[in-house]
């Protein structure tokens, strides 16, 4: 056990710091502190020794230099051996047993768009140095970067911290500083000489924490785990709470499909349901009530919905829960669950339930990352905001009716989330047929026609990329499609437009492509 007799406390995030300070003082621990932290503790009646008093060296350069001193780092790095104690005593230092530090809010300063000079001032120097010293010497020193760990330290003041706790907290400290340095490198390598910032930085670093192990990876013989970005925004999958996993833990594929379903259902403001199978929406609907939306989405392709993933954009109520319970599903993800609805769904032993909590809009910004051999592909999230159909250009003799335009907007929002080559048939705020992931666009049309059957007549069509030839549009026209939305941009656009005019189809060009690989 490592006794705590002297603590150095200097925090930017002051959550819980007064409770910790009172506990330390109550047990006779001397508290060394600096700046705003010292003031906060003193204002609460907790005695504090200024670091400058301990070092016998004043803070200089407006506080830029205050803890970079041999008495501080010697007190932290001192090993429990006579020679170190002697050398520390010769420079007037004392052992420091506990270091409680969290760093200047660099990332928050960048996110709020602060000017460059202010961002630079929020690069912490002394803090990371103390954390690294304390974490290296965790054989003797306890280091804390997260207020959530204060309770464990308070509980151990009388007996001393054990080796396992110190090792865990040391690993957390190095993770904290590694992530901090990665954020600084990313910012500095994105800043241009004129002060503007590149969309993608010259250095891209990520330090993630293991959230939980997975049942398996893509296949049962592959191991898997889910790693969380500590800075992930509320409303992301990383922040989702697993409120029930029945008798099965989540798998790699479950989470990939959950993300696909969640990303798609964010497109809609009204009560909406998305059913996903193998990352592709097989049924999507919006309605006045969530239960109705889910029922219509499920029935759009009931065969594929079996064993699927469902995402909803409203709290799951009793009526929706009853419908969800009728079919075998792998996962449901929603903002929340009414208590009685949750109780009903928890009776399904193989159903996993995730609550996302906060809700992100369809146009939120994020990086999408894919791993390839020896590196990462990084891009902006496809967040065009859903205004493409409103602003689209009509290229045919007949313009779409208002009803068709509404259906085209719905189909276009869904098409964005279907794997290329993607074709979506829709009417009355629900999908009717989806063709996905084919090497030829006309084959995707043929699959959508087959899925839709007789329901294709009177539908509209959305295509994630241009028609390279008229054949795809002609196949849709033969099935009864009345209007089309697509990006345009093919060398054969004139031929495709002529085919649409011949069939009396209205067609819009958005100028936006939505490939999804």
Secondary structure, DSSP 8 states (H G I E B T S, - for coil): -B--SEEEEEESS-TTHHHHHHHHHHTT-EEEE-HHHHHHHHHTT---EEHHHHHT---BTTTTBSS-SHHHHHHHH--SSHHHHHHHHHTT-----EEEEE---HHHHHHTT--HHHHHHT--SHHHHHHHHHHHTTTT-EEE--GGGHHHHHHTTTT-B-HHHHHHHHHHHHHHHHHHHHHHHHHHTTB-TTS-B-SS-SS-----EEEEE-S-SSSTTS--EEEE-TT--TTSGGG-EEEE-TTS---HHHHHHHHHHHHHHTT-SSSEEEEEETTEEEEEEE-SSHHHHHHHHHHHTHHHHTTEEEEESS-B-HHHHHHHTTS-EEEEEES-B-HHHHHHHTTSTT-EEEE--S---TT---EEEEEETTEEEEEE----TT-TTTT-EE-SSS---HHHHHHHHHHHHHHTTS-SS-EEEEETTEEEEEE-S-SSHHHHHHHHHHHHGGGGTT-EEEESS--SSTHHHHHHHHHT--EEEE----TTHHHHHHHHHHHT-EEEE-S------
